[in-house]
């Protein structure tokens, strides 16, 4: 059974730092230090998600939204415990008032 987290993202490229920044319209807002040019922001988002969730970049897919701010990420986890930990982390990020 796959352990998959689908995560709606509202991306804000061109920020000072790459970080989770609360919620925007029901999606996790992520500030990206990369500019929205030549896929740099999408690459930064995938790298951030891999680091944040402790998975390889190959376990993170951009399902849709490559050309806009509204995106959907899919993150594959090795087991149910890792998925539960990731869901708890996302809940904390979405509860923050950044």
Secondary structure, 3 states (H helix, E strand, C coil): CCEEEEEEEEEEECCCCCEEEEEECCEEEEEECCCCCCCHHHHHHHHHHHHHHCCCHHHEEEEECCCCCEEEEEEEECCHHHHHHHHHHHHHHHHCCC
